[in-house]
Amino acid sequence: MTSHPVIRFYRGALLLGAAEAAPGMTLVEVAEVAGVEIATNCTSGNCGTCMGTVKSGDVIPVEPLPGGLDEEFVADGAVLCCIQLPDGACDIDLRPPI
């Protein structure tokens, strides 16, 4: 049996849920499996509604940056959960890096 990386979702220090990420799953899709609701609006990375912060681990970068994300936010660990994929196990804080 193949093991997939575990993604944990937090709000600050509070663990909201965790689930394994199958290949190709966005962070929003993994959160849904974990029973964690992430607000979305456009689901294409343009609005920023689903923005969270990487606490640990890595998320595959998006190139070029979509409208909902800028270089300053990326430098602070921001991710758009509706379009970004985990790159191994990671912890995501569902509070944006503001």
Secondary structure by P-SEA (a helix, b strand, c coil): ccccbbbbbbccccccbbbbbcccccaaaaaaaacbbbbbcccccccccbbbbbccccccccccccccccaaaaaacccccccccccccccccccccc
